[in-house]
Amino acid sequence: MISQLRKLVSETTLTLTEQQLAQCVAYIELLHKWNSAYNLTSVRDPKDMLIKHVMDSLVVAPHLIGDNFIDVGTGPGLPGVLLAIYYPEKNFTLLDSLGKRIRFLNQVKLQLGLTNIHPLQSRVELHQPEQGYDGVISRAFASINDMLSWCKHLPNKTGAFFAMKGAAVQEEIAALPDFVKVVAIKPLQVPQLHAERHLVILAHC
């Protein structure tokens, strides 16, 4: 799988060390192993996971600004685990309300030696951080409006929201609340994924 991942990465501007490639593959192997019992993802084939999970998460990395992030509704750690592998110097809180996902993430942290991920079981509205985050990342929310509604208390004064979306982003952007502004809409190219991806970056007005 490492050779397949190396080839996928070569089709992007990303740079991963051999250790990072190995960590990404180890993550997929763990996810595949746990998935049969815990049903963590609907993607069953590890080779598909490389594209739909690993690469789909990593393409966001060049757009992140800051050092302290929260991945809201992280599920099995998407995109937070992959971003933490890419940026070992940055910190990622991985928030999810389901215990089975947090148990899995604690195992990932242990086996991959990822000291910069912090799995946290909580509902997002109940999580009140002492300091706000530089970035609030979400791949899971149904709409940007829902994300903002639940997460507006999480960024610090200069922090941003990073919403990972598919194709139809313009309708959602037209319906945004007036306490945020769009900083950028970045089209994302995921190798061998035949679907549109965008990263919508927002900040408090």
Salt bridges, closest charged atoms under 4 A:
GLU11 OE2 - LYS7 NZ 3.24
GLU18 OE1 - ARG6 NH2 2.86
ASP56 OD2 - ARG139 NH2 2.81
ASP56 OD1 - ARG197 NE 2.93
ASP67 OD1 - LYS90 NZ 3.86
ASP96 OD1 - ARG101 NH1 3.05
GLU125 OE2 - ARG123 NE 2.80
GLU172 OE2 - LYS165 NZ 3.22
GLU196 OE1 - HIS198 NE2 3.91
